[in-house]
Amino acid sequence: MIKLFVGLGNPGPEYEATRHNAGFWWVDELARDLKVNLVHDRGYHGLVARANVHGHTVWLLEPQTFMNVSGKSVAALARFYKIAPEEILVVHDELDVVPGQAKLKFGGSHAGHNGLRDIHAQLGTGDYWRLRIGIGHPGVKSEVVNWVLKKPSPEQRTAIEECVTRTLKAVPAMLAGEMDKATLIVHTHKAPRPKPPRPEPDPT
């Protein structure tokens, strides 16, 4: 089961609404759902909340170290509470998934994501769960840094927010250790409703 939910992002108001902070948005919503408050904890270099769900202790964490040193925060909390890598879910923005969709996967490479790269290094393994929240790709590699640090368009923001709400429905399965079920919930994406056809002009 998942015991530690980590959202990745950059601290500070100037980054709050940027695409790179999609992981923060997800953990913020989870904290609201669980009715807990994220509080700054210097020992873990981040915003931390502890929740009790059906007798199990669950941790929420938003590293406040800047993205490229996120692992320092994750490893500190995981080591202290003896949480194994396979009991950790890291929620992060994903360029290769379109806004509105998400992917849940276990293990694998960091694929150039600086937050994951540091978590890999600090945990000494890539064997943890990732929830990849789609932010889309600018289409040109040179534009990526600019893209992730900018705010999404209102339509994209809505699509990402709807995706956050939908994927949070997988949390009970994650807490029960039913990761196959959680994966199914995350990957079941309803296509947007087609717009109604325009009425034909009356020929008379």
Backbone hydrogen bonds, N-H to C=O, Kabsch-Sander energy under -0.5 kcal/mol:
donor,donor_aa,acceptor,acceptor_aa,energy
2,I,174,M,-1.8
3,K,87,E,-2.9
4,L,87,E,-1.9
5,F,59,W,-3.0
6,V,4,L,-0.6
6,V,89,L,-3.3
7,G,61,L,-2.6
8,L,91,V,-2.4
15,Y,12,G,-1.6
16,E,12,G,-0.8
18,T,15,Y,-2.3
19,R,150,K,-2.4
20,H,148,V,-2.6
21,N,18,T,-2.0
22,A,19,R,-1.8
23,G,8,L,-0.8
24,F,8,L,-1.0
24,F,21,N,-0.6
25,W,21,N,-2.0
26,W,22,A,-1.8
27,V,23,G,-2.0
28,D,24,F,-2.9
29,E,25,W,-1.9
30,L,26,W,-2.2
31,A,27,V,-2.6
32,R,28,D,-1.9
33,D,29,E,-2.6
34,L,30,L,-2.5
35,K,31,A,-0.6
35,K,32,R,-0.7
36,V,31,A,-2.4
39,V,37,N,-0.5
39,V,48,V,-2.8
41,D,46,G,-3.0
44,Y,41,D,-1.1
45,H,42,R,-1.0
46,G,41,D,-1.6
47,L,62,E,-2.4
48,V,39,V,-3.0
48,V,46,G,-0.5
49,A,60,L,-2.1
51,A,58,V,-3.0
53,V,51,A,-0.6
53,V,56,H,-3.0
54,H,52,N,-0.6
56,H,53,V,-2.0
58,V,51,A,-3.0
59,W,3,K,-3.2
60,L,49,A,-2.7
61,L,5,F,-2.5
62,E,47,L,-2.4
64,Q,45,H,-2.7
69,V,66,F,-1.9
70,S,67,M,-1.8
72,K,69,V,-1.1
73,S,69,V,-0.6
73,S,70,S,-0.7
74,V,70,S,-1.9
75,A,71,G,-3.0
76,A,72,K,-1.5
77,L,73,S,-1.9
78,A,74,V,-2.5
79,R,75,A,-2.6
80,F,76,A,-1.8
81,Y,77,L,-2.2
82,K,79,R,-1.0
83,I,78,A,-2.8
84,A,82,K,-0.6
87,E,84,A,-2.3
88,I,85,P,-1.9
89,L,4,L,-2.8
90,V,129,W,-2.7
91,V,6,V,-3.7
91,V,89,L,-0.6
92,H,90,V,-0.5
92,H,131,L,-2.4
94,E,133,I,-2.6
97,V,94,E,-1.0
100,G,134,G,-0.6
101,Q,98,V,-2.1
103,K,132,R,-1.8
105,K,130,R,-2.4
107,G,128,Y,-2.4
113,H,110,H,-2.4
114,N,112,G,-0.6
117,R,113,H,-2.7
118,D,114,N,-1.8
119,I,115,G,-1.8
120,H,116,L,-3.0
121,A,117,R,-2.0
122,Q,118,D,-2.7
123,L,119,I,-2.8
124,G,120,H,-1.7
125,T,120,H,-0.8
128,Y,126,G,-2.1
129,W,85,P,-0.5
129,W,88,I,-2.3
130,R,105,K,-3.0
131,L,90,V,-2.6
132,R,103,K,-3.5
132,R,130,R,-0.6
133,I,92,H,-3.1
133,I,131,L,-0.8
134,G,101,Q,-2.5
134,G,132,R,-0.6
135,I,94,E,-2.4
135,I,97,V,-0.6
136,G,94,E,-0.9
136,G,97,V,-2.5
143,E,140,V,-1.5
144,V,141,K,-1.7
147,W,143,E,-2.5
148,V,144,V,-2.7
149,L,145,V,-1.5
150,K,147,W,-1.4
157,R,153,S,-3.1
158,T,154,P,-2.3
159,A,155,E,-2.3
160,I,156,Q,-2.7
161,E,157,R,-2.8
162,E,158,T,-2.5
163,C,159,A,-1.9
164,V,160,I,-2.4
165,T,161,E,-2.3
166,R,162,E,-2.3
167,T,163,C,-2.8
168,L,164,V,-1.8
169,K,166,R,-1.2
170,A,167,T,-1.9
171,V,168,L,-1.7
174,M,170,A,-2.1
175,L,171,V,-2.7
176,A,172,P,-1.2
177,G,174,M,-1.1
178,E,173,A,-2.8
179,M,177,G,-1.4
182,A,178,E,-2.3
183,T,179,M,-2.3
184,L,180,D,-2.0
185,I,181,K,-2.2
186,V,182,A,-2.4
187,H,183,T,-2.5
188,T,184,L,-1.0
189,H,187,H,-1.2
190,K,188,T,-0.6
